[in-house]
Amino acid sequence: MRIVQLQMPHGVRTAVVESSTRLCLVDYPGGTYALAQAALDEGSSLIALIERHRSHELVDYNQALDMGLLLPPVTHPDPAHCLVTGTGLTHLGSADTRSAMHTPSQVSEEELTDSMRMFKQGVEGGKPAHGTVGAQPEWFYKGDGSIIVAPEDAFLVPSFAEDAGEEPELVGLYINAPDGTPYRLGYAVGNELSDHITERANYLLLAHSKLRACSFGPELLLGELPEHLEGTSRIVRDGQTLWEKPFLTGEANMAHSLTNLEYHHFKYAQFRRPGTVHVHYFGTATLSFADGIVTQDGDRFEIELPALGRALRNLVKFDRTKLSKTSSIKSL
């Protein structure tokens, strides 16, 4: 089952994707978050609850798109209680990347970069046996729910940014039960926008490079995820495809298992607060930045992952506001 969220006149509503042109509204107020809370309270699955409340009210998918009704498929009523995070160096990547990982076997450990060392640890220990803990991944924080941009909306790139580069990724969506236990809601395709020029200047600036907007959806896949996923990442400029490349994701194409990545995120008590929604990006190996692409105002990112439904599309809008070069903080 795949679902979306819509901003309807009578509030946020979840809808089941019946086809590429038709949605069926779920007769339950409050959208996906409210449905998830109810499923937890009842001890039922989210799919079962949605089926029970599925209405006969249909919505034209394309019309909803044109009217700007699409929201991210999961939202928290209070964006401060939604955490957006991610893990990097998780994907096996291209044949060149894999070859580069084989070559260091003839090089001393001291000569490996920190990135290659961590990637190597993931390849060797990122998929542990059931019931055991695997290698820790690279982890980063992007922000709270306020940085999430709805599908079809524009990324606002801050004036101090050096770059605005797409990162096509698989996204895991979670909610914490009243006792703090994390529950996976499902998966979506995402664009984890990053500032690659800032990151390239010094790897210690990675944290800064990740504090940007992001988007995911429009559809949320409930249930099992295929191990092998093939998608396409594209940049459209002035109606023409500027850059396009296939990308692979899913566990078959990753150095880490999803359960290992989930474990290393939710092992921290502060990420198990009841009611919190988590949006977690699982990483990528395909970037237009690596091919020398520089995005411009008005470019459109299109990320397709057919197994997860309709493509995620977002425009790029650069904020031209000039910031003061000095701190504007005042003493109280």
N, C-alpha and C positions, 0 to 999 in steps of 0.2 A: 504493500500500500504506500502511495505517495500523497502527501498533503501540502497545502499552502495556507497562508494566512491572508485575510483580506480586511481592509478598513471599510466596513459597511456603514451606512447611515445610523444603524442601531448598535454600533460598536464593533470591536474586533471579533471576527469569526474565522473559524477553521473550515476548510473545504477539502474534500477528497478529489484527487485528480482522476477523472473517469476516462479522459482522452486528451489529446493535444488541443482540443477546442472546448471541452466541457468540464465544469467543476460542479460538485454537489456539496451544498452547504451542510455543515454539521450543526444541529439545533442545540447549541450549548453556548452560553455567553462567556466571554472572556478569552476566547481563542485557545491556542495550544497549551499555554501555561496552565490555564484553569482546567483543561481536560487532563493534563498530566497530574495535577494536584488531586483531582477527583479519582483518577485511576489508582494513585498511591493510597488514598483514603479507603477505597473499596477493596484494594488488593487484587485488582484486575489488570489485564494488559491494556495499553493505550489503544491498540487496534480494536480490541473487543468493545471498549467503551465508545469509541468512535462509531463502530458499526451499530451499536444500540441507539445512538443519537443521530444517525444519518437521516437527513430529511429528504423530501422530494423536490426541494427548491434548487433549481439549476442556475448556474451563472456561466455566461460565455467567457471563456478563458482569455481570448484575444481582446475582447471588449474591456475586461477587467484590467488587462495590461495597458491598453490605450488610455484608460481613465486614471491610471496611477493608483489603483487600489491594492496592488501587491505590497505586502510587508515581508520582512524576514519570516521564515516559517515558524520560528519560535522567538518570542520576546518576553521580557520580564516587565511587569507593570512599573517597576522602579529600576531604571537602567543601572543604578549604583549596585544593584544586587545581581548583575550579570557580569561575569568575568570572561575576558577574551584573552586566550593564551595560545601557545603553539610550541611545537618541537621541530628542530631542524636537523639536518644531516641524517635523515631517516630513510631516504630513497636510494636504491642502487644506482639509478641514473643511467646514463648512456654507456655504450661499450667503452668509450674513452675513459669514463670515470672508473669503471670496473678495472680496466687495464692499469690505470694509475694506482689503484689499490693493490694490484698484484706486484707492481714494481718495488714498492717500499720494503718488501720482504728481503731485498738485498741491501737495504739501507739501514743504518743504525737507528734505533728508536729516537735518539736525540735529534736526528735530522728531520723527523716528521714535524709538520706544523701541528698546532693544537687541533685544528679542524680535522686534518687527516687522521690524527691519533684517535679522536673521538669517533670518527666515522668507522675506523678500523675496529674499535671496541664494539660498535653497534653490529657490524657484520659478524663478528666472532661471538657476541653474546646477547644480541638484541631479541632473539627468539628462544627464550629459555623453555625447558620442559615444563609441562603443566604442574602448577603448584610451587614453582621456584621463581626467584626474582632475577631478571636479566640486567644487562648493562643500562646505566642511566643515559638518557638522551640529552642533547642540548635542549634547553627550555627557555622560553621568553614570554614576557608579558606585553600585550598590546594595549590594553585599556579596559574600560568598563563598557556597558551597553550603549553609552552615548556615542561611541565611535562607529557603531554598526550602521551601514548605509543600506537602505532597502534595494532590492533588485530593480534595475532600470533607473535608479537615481544616480546622481553624480558624486564622485569622490571630490571633496574639497581639499586640495593640496596646500598646506601652509606655506606662507611666503618665504620662510626660512629653509624650506626643503631644497635639497640638491637634486632630487630625482623623484619620480613617481612610477615605479615599476610594478607590474602585475606579478603575482605568484599563484598559479593555478593549483588548488589543493583540495583534498578530501577533508571535510570538517565533521567532527563529532559533536553532537549536542546532548547535554546532560542536565539533569535536575537532581537536587539533593532532597531526600525524603525528610520527614520531621525528625527522625533519629540521626540524620546526617549521612545516611547511606547514599552514595551516588547511583543514579539510574540513568542508563543510556536511553535517550529518546529515539535517536536515529542518526542518519548521515545526510549531508548535503554537499554540493559542490561550492567551493569558496574562492574568493580572490583576496589573498592576504597582502594587500598593497604595502610595499616597503620602499625605503630610500637606499638604493644600492650604492650610490656614490658615497654617501656618508659611511656606510658599512665598509666599503672598500678602502677608505682613507685610513681606518684603523679598526681592527676587529673588535676592540674594546668599545667601539661606538655602536655595536650591534643593538644594544638596548635602545639607543636613541633612534636608530633607523626603523625600529618596529613600531614606534608610537605614532601610527598613522591610522587612517580610516580603513575599513575592511567591509566586505559584503559576503553573503552566502545565501543559497537558495536559487531560485524561488521555491523549490520543492524540497521536502524532507522525506527521505526514504525510511519507512518503518520496517523493522524486521531484519533479516539476514543480508549482509553485504557480500557481493561477489569478491573472491580473492584477487581476481585480475580485472582491472578497470582501464579502459582506453578512452582518452579524451582529446580535445583540441583546444589550444589556446590561440587567440587571434586578437590583433589590433586593427581597427578600422579607422581610416582617416579620410575625411571628405568623401565618404561613400565607397572608398576603395580599400581592399585588404592591404595593409602596409606590411604585416608580418603574420605568419601562421606556422604553428608547429604542433605535432602530436605530443601528448604526454601520457605517462603510465602511472598508475597508483594502485592502491589495494595491497594487501599483505604479500602477494606473490612478487611484487616489485619493490618491497621495502626491506631494509636491514633489520627493522624492529617489528615485532608483532604489535597489533593495536592494543592488546591487553597489557603488554609491557609498558607502552607509552601511557596508557590510562593509569596503571599502578603508580608510576613515578610522578604523575600529577596529583592524584587524589591521596597519596600517602601523607600529604601535609594537612594538618588539622584545619587550617584556615580555609582550605578549599572544600571542606565538608560541612559548612554551615547550612542548616536547614533552609530549604526554599531557594537557595542560590541556583541560578542557571549558569552553565559553563559552555562556552563556545571554544572548541579546541581545534586548531589547525595542525594537520599531520605532516606538513612539509611537502617539498617538490624538488624536482631535478631539472625543470624546464623554465627558463627565463628569457624574455626578449632582450634584457640588458646584456646577457652573455653574447648576444649577436650584434651588439653595438646600437641597439634601438634607443632613441631618446624620445620620450612621449611629449606631446604638445597639448595645449588647451583644446578641448573639443574631441580628442581621440576617444574611441570607444573600445573598451575591453569586452571580449566575448569569450566565455569559458564554457565549453560543452563537455559534459560527461553523461552520455546518453542513458546509462543505467540509472542515473539519478534525476532524470527528467529534463525539463526545459533548460536551455542555456542561461547562464548568469551573464547579464549585460550591465555595464556601468560606464558612464562618461567620465572624463577627467576635466576638472575645473581648477585652475590655478588661482589661488588667492593672491592678489597683487598688493594687498595692504602692507605698507612698510612698518616694520616693528622698530621700536626704539632700540638703539644699540646698548643702552644702559638699563639696569633694573628699574622697574616701576613699583617695586614693593615699598610700602610705607610702614613705618613703625606705629604700633598701636599703643 
